[in-house]
Amino acid sequence: MNHAFVRRFILPAALVFLAGCSIVSPFGGSEELVTFNVVINKETFSPEASLRVRIWNAETLKVAESNANCAVSYNQETQAEEVHCPEGVEYREVSPEEFVFLVQDLGAEIEIKSATVTVGEKYRLQISGLASDDCNTASATVEEKARSAHILFENLMWATTLMACP
């Protein structure tokens, strides 16, 4: 094969193919929104509980991490909370997506269709609700990159607070 043929035909064809691969790659970032399915063991929660699901996308995670450097104090004179941040850090409100499900209405899993998390983006998903002892809170948190448009969680690591319940 001569070099002119390779430069004119083979090399451009290979580049077009590779460019196409990066467009459809689940790790390249896309505009496709993510749906989360979470298997729930209803016995973990009180039958009267509401499960609260909060989802942070990459942008809200970044703001939340920046806000972690700030402190909130209560001013006795003004009776208001004041936010104090280090120099160069500006406090910004963070509003993750929020969903609420009644445990009594749940089946074996819940489906959460995110309006903000896209494939290829880092996210945090947090689920919490009143534990089966009707006192403590059971919760699970996942923070990772969305590798596909449908993500199934079958075995979350549930943690329960240890308050001294009556």
BELLINLIN-V160656 format. One record per residue. N is the residue number from 1. PHI is phi in degrees with one decimal (* if undefined). BURIAL is + if it has 24 or more other ideal C-beta (glycine too) atoms within 12 Angstrom, else -. Layout:
((N/PHI/BURIAL) (N/PHI/BURIAL))
This chain:
((1/*/-) (2/-88.0/-) (3/-66.3/-) (4/-64.7/-) (5/-63.4/-) (6/-62.1/-) (7/-66.5/-) (8/-84.7/-) (9/-118.6/-) (10/-70.5/-) (11/-61.9/-) (12/-62.0/-) (13/-63.4/-) (14/-64.5/-) (15/-65.0/-) (16/-62.9/-) (17/-60.2/-) (18/-65.1/-) (19/-62.6/-) (20/-64.0/-) (21/-64.2/-) (22/-70.9/-) (23/-71.3/-) (24/-93.2/-) (25/-64.8/-) (26/-69.1/-) (27/-105.0/-) (28/-85.9/-) (29/82.9/-) (30/-147.7/-) (31/-99.4/-) (32/-75.5/-) (33/-76.4/+) (34/-103.3/+) (35/-113.2/+) (36/-104.3/+) (37/-118.1/+) (38/-123.7/+) (39/-74.4/-) (40/-117.5/+) (41/-92.2/+) (42/-60.1/+) (43/-68.3/-) (44/-71.0/+) (45/-117.1/+) (46/-65.4/+) (47/-61.1/-) (48/-91.3/-) (49/-73.4/+) (50/-111.0/-) (51/-86.5/+) (52/-106.0/+) (53/-113.1/+) (54/-123.2/+) (55/-129.5/+) (56/-103.6/+) (57/-91.9/+) (58/-58.9/+) (59/-66.8/-) (60/-69.0/+) (61/-63.3/+) (62/-62.7/-) (63/-65.2/-) (64/-61.2/+) (65/-66.1/-) (66/-66.3/-) (67/-64.8/+) (68/-61.8/-) (69/-83.0/-) (70/-98.3/+) (71/-124.2/-) (72/-111.0/-) (73/-130.0/-) (74/-109.2/-) (75/-91.2/-) (76/-63.2/-) (77/-66.7/-) (78/-90.0/-) (79/53.0/-) (80/-135.7/-) (81/-80.6/-) (82/-125.7/-) (83/-103.9/-) (84/-120.0/-) (85/-119.6/-) (86/-63.3/-) (87/-57.3/-) (88/90.8/-) (89/-109.7/-) (90/-110.5/-) (91/-69.3/-) (92/-131.9/-) (93/-62.9/-) (94/-119.8/-) (95/-126.6/-) (96/-69.9/+) (97/-64.0/+) (98/-136.9/-) (99/-132.4/+) (100/-129.6/-) (101/-127.8/+) (102/-81.6/-) (103/-58.0/+) (104/-62.5/-) (105/-95.2/-) (106/-84.0/+) (107/-96.2/-) (108/-81.2/-) (109/-150.4/-) (110/-116.6/+) (111/-116.3/-) (112/-124.4/+) (113/-98.0/-) (114/-72.5/+) (115/-100.9/-) (116/-128.7/+) (117/-85.6/+) (118/-111.8/+) (119/-57.7/+) (120/93.9/+) (121/-101.3/+) (122/-74.4/+) (123/-147.6/+) (124/-129.8/+) (125/-117.4/+) (126/-130.2/+) (127/-123.1/+) (128/-149.2/+) (129/-172.1/+) (130/-62.1/+) (131/-71.1/+) (132/-62.3/-) (133/-83.1/-) (134/59.4/-) (135/-137.4/-) (136/-82.2/-) (137/-113.8/+) (138/-101.8/+) (139/-151.0/+) (140/-146.3/+) (141/-134.0/-) (142/-128.4/+) (143/-133.8/-) (144/-163.9/-) (145/-96.7/-) (146/-75.1/+) (147/-92.4/-) (148/-155.2/+) (149/-78.3/-) (150/-126.8/-) (151/-121.7/+) (152/-109.6/-) (153/-112.5/+) (154/-102.2/-) (155/-133.8/-) (156/-69.0/+) (157/-87.1/-) (158/-83.3/+) (159/-120.9/-) (160/-125.6/-) (161/-64.2/-) (162/-122.0/-) (163/-80.5/-) (164/-80.1/-) (165/-86.9/-) (166/-68.0/-))
